[in-house]
Amino acid sequence: GEQQRVAIARALVSEPTLLLADEPTGNLDTSNGVEVMRILESLNADHGVAVALVTHDADVAARARRQIRIRDGLIESDTTSTGRVVRELKDA
Protein backbone atom coordinates (compact mmCIF):
# COMPACT_ATOMS: atom_id res chain seq x y z
CA GLY A 1 0.00 0.00 0.00
CA GLU A 2 2.92 2.34 0.58
CA GLN A 3 3.79 2.46 -3.15
CA GLN A 4 0.22 3.40 -4.02
CA ARG A 5 0.15 6.15 -1.38
CA VAL A 6 3.47 7.53 -2.65
CA ALA A 7 2.19 7.45 -6.24
CA ILE A 8 -0.95 9.34 -5.20
CA ALA A 9 1.14 11.91 -3.30
CA ARG A 10 3.39 12.45 -6.33
CA ALA A 11 0.37 12.87 -8.59
CA LEU A 12 -1.06 15.53 -6.26
CA VAL A 13 2.02 17.77 -6.31
CA SER A 14 0.73 19.54 -9.42
CA GLU A 15 -2.76 19.97 -7.87
CA PRO A 16 -4.63 18.16 -10.65
CA THR A 17 -8.36 18.45 -11.23
CA LEU A 18 -8.40 14.87 -12.57
CA LEU A 19 -6.63 11.81 -11.17
CA LEU A 20 -6.42 8.64 -13.29
CA ALA A 21 -6.08 5.45 -11.25
CA ASP A 22 -5.50 2.15 -13.07
CA GLU A 23 -6.19 -0.79 -10.70
CA PRO A 24 -4.98 1.16 -7.62
CA THR A 25 -5.92 -1.71 -5.28
CA GLY A 26 -4.98 -4.59 -7.59
CA ASN A 27 -1.95 -5.93 -5.71
CA LEU A 28 -3.02 -4.97 -2.19
CA ASP A 29 -4.45 -6.88 0.73
CA THR A 30 -7.93 -5.87 1.85
CA SER A 31 -6.94 -3.37 4.56
CA ASN A 32 -4.47 -1.52 2.34
CA GLY A 33 -6.97 -1.55 -0.53
CA VAL A 34 -9.57 0.04 1.73
CA GLU A 35 -7.06 2.70 2.82
CA VAL A 36 -6.18 3.59 -0.79
CA MET A 37 -9.89 3.85 -1.62
CA ARG A 38 -10.43 6.13 1.40
CA ILE A 39 -7.66 8.40 0.15
CA LEU A 40 -9.17 8.56 -3.35
CA GLU A 41 -12.66 9.18 -1.95
CA SER A 42 -11.32 11.98 0.26
CA LEU A 43 -9.56 13.61 -2.67
CA ASN A 44 -12.85 13.68 -4.52
CA ALA A 45 -15.18 14.67 -1.67
CA ASP A 46 -12.92 17.06 0.24
CA HIS A 47 -10.70 18.53 -2.47
CA GLY A 48 -12.84 18.35 -5.61
CA VAL A 49 -10.45 16.13 -7.53
CA ALA A 50 -12.25 14.04 -10.15
CA VAL A 51 -11.07 10.43 -9.91
CA ALA A 52 -11.35 8.11 -12.93
CA LEU A 53 -10.63 4.62 -11.67
CA VAL A 54 -10.24 1.40 -13.66
CA THR A 55 -10.86 -1.84 -11.79
CA HIS A 56 -11.94 -5.44 -12.24
CA ASP A 57 -12.89 -5.65 -8.54
CA ALA A 58 -16.67 -5.42 -8.04
CA ASP A 59 -16.23 -4.32 -4.40
CA VAL A 60 -14.01 -1.41 -5.44
CA ALA A 61 -16.39 -0.45 -8.24
CA ALA A 62 -19.33 -0.52 -5.83
CA ARG A 63 -17.76 2.35 -3.86
CA ALA A 64 -17.94 4.69 -6.86
CA ARG A 65 -20.72 7.24 -7.26
CA ARG A 66 -20.83 6.44 -10.97
CA GLN A 67 -19.88 3.26 -12.79
CA ILE A 68 -19.30 2.99 -16.51
CA ARG A 69 -18.96 -0.64 -17.54
CA ILE A 70 -17.05 -1.40 -20.72
CA ARG A 71 -17.17 -4.73 -22.52
CA ASP A 72 -15.34 -5.51 -25.75
CA GLY A 73 -14.39 -1.85 -26.12
CA LEU A 74 -17.98 -0.57 -25.93
CA ILE A 75 -19.90 1.08 -23.11
CA GLU A 76 -22.27 -1.54 -21.74
CA SER A 77 -23.87 0.55 -18.98
CA ASP A 78 -23.54 3.86 -17.17
CA THR A 79 -25.11 3.98 -13.69
CA THR A 80 -24.96 6.11 -10.55
CA SER A 81 -24.47 4.76 -7.02
CA THR A 82 -28.20 5.20 -6.44
CA GLY A 83 -28.75 2.53 -9.07
CA ARG A 84 -30.23 5.03 -11.50
CA VAL A 85 -29.29 4.07 -15.04
CA VAL A 86 -27.71 7.01 -16.80
CA ARG A 87 -27.40 5.10 -20.04
CA GLU A 88 -27.50 1.45 -20.95
CA LEU A 89 -26.54 0.01 -24.31
CA LYS A 90 -27.55 -3.49 -25.25
CA ASP A 91 -26.74 -5.73 -28.17
CA ALA A 92 -29.18 -5.29 -31.03
N, C-alpha and C positions, 0 to 999 in steps of 0.2 A: 503493500500500500504506500510505502514511502516514495517510491518512484513516481506513482501517479500523483501524489500530493506535490512533489517537486515539479512535475510537468505542468500541473495546474498553476502553481505559483509563477513559473516562468512565463506561461501564457498570459498571465494577468499583469505583468510588468507594463505592457503597452496599453493597459486599460481598454480592452476590446469591448465592443458592443455585442459581439457574437463569439461564442466559444464552440469549436467543433471537437467532439469527443468520440473517438472510434473505439468501441469496446473498452471503456475505461475500467470496468470491473472484471474483465475477462479472465485474468490470471490471479484473481484475489480470492482469499477465503471470505466467508460470509461477513464477518465483522468488519474487515477492511473494505469490502465492497459497499457495505452500508455507510461507512464513514465517507468514502469517496462520493457516494450519491448525496449524502447530507451536504457536503461542500458544494457540489454542483447546484443543488436545490437552493442553497443559501445565496449563491452568486446570482441566481435568477431572481429570487424573491426579494432579497435585501439590497442588491446592487444593480438590478435591471439588466443583467447580462443575459442575452438570449443564448440558450444552450441547445445545440443540435447534437443529439446523441444517437449513435448507431449501436445496436445490441441484438443478440440472438437470445438473450435471457428474458423470458416472459415476466419474471418478478421485477427486473429492472425497468422494463418497458411499462409495467403497470404503475410505476411511480410518476410517470410523465403526465402532464396536463393534456398533452395532445400526442397521439400516436398516428404515424403514417406508415402503413405496412406496404412493403414493396415485394413483389414476387415476379421472378423472371424479368426484371428490369422495368416493370410497370407498377403504378400505384394500384394496390388492391383495395385499400380502405384508408379513410382519414377520419379519425374519431377524437373526441375530447374525453377527458377523464370522467365526465358525467355520463359517458356512454352515448352522448348525442353524436349521431353520424354526421360529419361535416360533408363527406362525399364518399360514395362507395361505387367502385367500378367492378362489374362482373363480366365474365366471359359471355360473349354473344351466343 
